[in-house]
């Protein structure tokens, strides 16, 4: 710890590991520290399974029948939900940096949306669109016209704008131009464009067009859904960039407490751990290392569900995402779901979005024992009874063998 570094990175979350990798590739001397004994921070995948129970305060030795869950080392349970858009910026970054050589991905089987008390599959092709009961026949024609406009749109070619000024016309006005019904607009904004609330309706429609185009382009790459998921869990993503950093000389220290950032004349000059201080020119860190410099803006509840069955009404999908738009459940914002199999549930509060999300993966992604599933339900907290706010999502998951609850309050920052 006596050396001097160009940069010290605190925390091994995805953003921190990307920064560490990029700095190392550019020739910087980098030291990467994490107080935890595992990579990933909030985006870690916890293994073995008993570590997950321990993290949430359960007495594993006396109260958890681990034999029911198969081999505990087969489990890699994500702490946060995240799928990757197949044609999104993160996938492009993985390809550009060569980190994909350390990773293997699997396509998510389906994308679903909640409407009128039922789950509907988001159509993946023209055949599914024509047979879908998500909208009526005449509405399908109008929606098809909207999608054709999106596909032909080019911001640099005004001829493709079809009397729409993407810099001035709002998203609400764009929906009105194509005479789309409110439910269709809701489905488009939340299930395709993945907006977390309805504020976008009053903003210029260019961002909406780009988001729907990204969904469509990602969907066309693999067919089932626009989403990809890394085998062995999300924790593989930061570890991939950590390997990249190490190849270019980056130094890693796990299970290393950080006691203080050292400042001189108002500028950071190092990091102290116990009696050791290492000097540096720059410090990059996740917000949990500088809590006195961040501001609370909200709270999110996440429920991790371990199940021995797929989510009902998803055609026995082994992985999926379900989005519940806010208006379908009377919330201020929307809901997002991804399917997981579940026996125990764990509640945490942390940073996410205004919507309610459900994401589900399974043993086919090497994150659970044979025939087991993991579902994660999440939403922004709006009341003093956050567990009740995710009940519409939990209800969709089917019967629960056991219900274990643990709250861990963290703030959005």
N, C-alpha and C positions, 0 to 999 in steps of 0.2 A: 504493500500500500504506500510505499515511499516514492513511487514514480510520479511523474506529472503527465497528464493526458490532455489531448486536445478537447475531448468531450467525455463527460460521464453521463450515462443514461440510467435513471432509476425506475425500476419496474420493468417487467417483461411482458406487458400486454402487447397486442398486435401493433398498435401505433408506435410504441417504444422500440419494438424489435425491427420494424421497418426503418425507423430513423437510424438505429444502430447499424443496420446492414448498409444503408445508403452512405452513412458517414465513413464506414470502414472501406467500402468500395472506392470512395473518393480519396482515400489515402490518409484519413484522419486516424490518430491513435485513440482508440475508444475503450473505456472501461464500462461494463454493463453490470449493474448490481440489482438484486432483488431480495427483499426481506423474507420472501417465501422460499420453501425448499423445492418448488416446482416452477416451471415456466408458465407464462400465460396471464398472470394477474387475474383480472376479472374475466378474461376470455380463456381461462384455463379449462382443461378437461380433467376431472378428478378421477384418479385410479390409485389403488384398487377401491372397490365399492365401500369397504369399511371406512376409508378415509372420508368419503362423502358423508356418511352417517355421523362420524366424529366431528366433522366441520360444522354440522348443524346441531351439535349438542346431544346426540343420542348415546345411550349406554349400550355400545355394541355387544359387549360380552354378556350382558344379562337380558337385554330386551329385543335384540334384532336376530331373527332366525336366518342367518346368512346362507344356510344350505338351500333355502328356497330360491335363491337368486343365481344358482349355478356357480361357476368359477368367478370369484370376485375380481380377479385380474383381467377378465374379459370386458369389464366395464370401463368406459371412459365418458364420464358424465359432464356435459358442458354446464357452466355456470350462467351463461347468457345465451339467448337464441340468435342465430345468424345463419342465413343462407347466402350464397354468392350468386349474383346475376351472371349467367354464363358469358355474356358479352360486356360485363361491367368493368369499371376501372381497376378494381382489385385483381380480377383475373388477368387483365392486361398487364398489370404490374408484376404479377407472379410470373407470367410468360416472359416479360422483358428482362427481369432480373435472373431468370433461370432457376428460381426457387421451386418451380414445378418438378424439378428432378428429384426433390425430396418428398413429394406429395403425390397422392392418388385421390381422384375425385369420383363421386358417384352422383348421377342425376337424381333429383328428388322426383318422386313418382307423380305427384299431382298438386295442383293449386286449387283451393276451394274458397268460396265466399259464403257468408251467412246472410240469408234473406228470408224474412217472414217466418222465422222459426225453423228453417230447414237449411241444410248444407247443400250447395250446388257446386259442381266442378266447373272451374273456369275453363272454357273451351280451349283445346290445344290445337285444333285444326278446323277446316271448314266443315267437315262432316259432323264433328262434335257441336259446332256452332249451330248448325241447322237443326240438330236433334235436341239441343239444350232447352230446358223449360225455364231457364233463367230470365228469358224475355219472350214476348210474343212475336209472331211472324213479321208484322209490319215494323216493329221496333228493331228486329234483326236486320232488316233492310237499311233502316236509318243508321244503325250502328255500323253496318258494313261500309256505308258511305263515309262515315267518320274515320274508320280504320284505313280506308283507301287514301283519304286525304293525308293521314299521318304518314303512311308509307311513301307517298309521292312528295311529301313536303321537303323542301331544301331551303334553309334560311338564306342562302346566298343566291337563290333564284326566285325573285318575287312572282314570276309566272306560276309557281307552284303553290302560292299562298291561297288561291281560291277566294279572293275578296276578303281574306282575313289578314289583319295586320298583327303578327305575333308579338309585336312590341307594345301594342296598344289594346288590342282586343283581350278582354279578360277570359279566364277559363269558363266562367259561367256564361258569358256571351257566346263562346265557341259551342258549348253544349246547346244553347238556344238556337244557334244558327243551323245545327243539324237536327233540331227538334227532338233531342233525346229526352226521354222521361227522367224524372228525378232519381228513380232507383238505378237506372242505367248510368247516370252521371255519378251516383254514389259508388257503384261498382267500379266504374272506370277510374275514379280518383283514388280509391282506397285499395282495390285489388290489383289493378294494373299499374297505376302511377305510384302506388305505395305512399301516398301522402298520409301524414299522421293526424291531421285535422283538416278542417274545411277553409282555412285561411287562404289557400291557394286559389279559391274561386274568384277572389277579388284581385288577383295578380295577373299580369300579362300571361297569355297562354303558351308562350314559347317553351317554358319549363315543362308544362304538362305534355306538350307534343313530344319533347325529347324523352320524357320518362316513358310514355306509352310506346314510343319507337324502340327504346332500350328493351322493354319487356318483350315486344314482338320479335326483335332481332335475337334476343337470348333464347326465346322459345323455339325459334326456327333452327337453332343449333343442335338440339337434342330431342325435341318433339314432345316429351311427356310434360315438362314444365320448364320455366326459364331458370330454375335454380340448380346449383351444384352444392355439394357438401363434401368436406374432406374426410376420407376414411380415417378412423381412429379419433375423430373429434376435432373441434375447432382449435384445440390446443396445438395441433400440428402446424397451424399457420404461423404463429409467432416463433415456434421452434425452427421452422424452415428459414425464416429470416435470421434467426440466431446462428444457424449453421453458416449462412452466407457471411455474416459478420466475422465469425471465427476463422473462416477460410482466408479472409483478408486481414487477419491479425487482431481482431477484437478479443478482449479478455472478459470472461464471465465469472461472476461470483453470486451463487445462490445461497439462501439461508444466511444472508449477511444483513444485520440490522443497520439502519441509517438513523443516526441521532440528530444530525444537524447539517444544514447547508452553511458553509462558511462564507462570509462577505467581508470585503475590504473596500472602503470608500464607496459603498453602495453597489458594488459589483461582486458577483459570485466568483470565488477563487478556489473553492474546494468542497469536499464532503467529509464529514467526520463520522466514524463508526467506532464507538467506544473510545479508546485512547489513540486510535489511528486516524490520521487525516491525510487524504490524498488530494493533491492540487490539480486544477484543471482550468481551462479557459471558458468552457461552457457546460451547463447542466441542463439536461432534458429529463423530465420526469412526469409520471402520471399524477393526477391531482391529489391522490391520497398521501403523497409525500410532502405536500405544502398546504395542509388544510387551513392554515392561517391566511392563505392568499387566494382562497376560492370562495365562491358565494353560492349558497343554496338557492336553487330555482324550482325545486319540486322533488317528488318522490315517486318511485316506481315499485310495484310489487311483482315478483316473479315466483312462480310455483313450478318446481321440478317434480314431475310425476313419473314413477316407475311402474310400468304396466305389463301384463302378460297377454295382451290382446291388442289388435289395431283399433283405431278410432272407428266407431260405428258410422255407417253411411258414407264411407270413403272407398267402397269397393275393395276392402281389405288391403288398402295401400300400406306398404311397408315404410313409407315416408311421405310426408305431405305438409302443406301449410294451409291454415284456415284463417281467413280474415273476416272479422265481424265489424262492418261499418258502424260508426257511432250511432247513427240514427236508428239502427235496427234494435238497439237495446236502450235507447234513451240517454246515452252518455254525451258528454260534450265533445268527445272525439271518438275515433274508430277502434275496432278490435282486430288483432291479428293472431292467428293460431297456426301452430305447426304440430303435427301429430306425433305422439309418443305413447308407449305402453306403460302402464303405471300400477304400482301397488302402494308406494309411499309417496307422500307429497312433502316438499320442503318449500317454505316461503322465505323470500328475501326481498329487501327493498333496495333498489339501486337505480342507475341512470338508464332510461330507455326512451320511450316516446309516449305521446298522448293516446295512442290507440291501444286496444287489447290485442295481443298476439298469441297464437297457438302454433308451435312448431313441433313436428314429430320426426324422429329418426328411430332406427331399430338395430337389431343384431346384424342386419345385412351391411351396416356401415362400420362394423367392428367396434361398436360402442356399448354393447350389451351382450349378455349371455344368450344362447340359442332361444329363440321364440320370445324374447323380451323386447320391450319398446320403451322409449323415453320421450315424454311430451313436456313441453315447457310453455306455460301460459303466463302472459305478462300484460300489464297495463299501467298507465299513469294513475297514481292515487289522487282521487278527487274528494274523498270523504274521510271520516274518522273510522270507517269500517272497510278497510281495503280488501279483506277476504271476500266480502259480499260482492265487491265490484268485479271479481273474476269468476263468480259462480256461473254466469252464462257460458263461459268457456269450459269450466270444469265439468259442467253438465253434459257437454258434447263428448266427453272422453269415455263415457260408459261407466259401469260399476267399478268401485274402488275396493280392493281387498283390505287395505289398511290405509289409514289417513294419519300421517305424521306431519305436524306443523312446527315450523321454526321461523321466527321473524328475526331479521337482521337488518337494522335500519341504516341505510346510507343515503346520501343526498345526490340529486342531480346537480352537476356543477358546470 
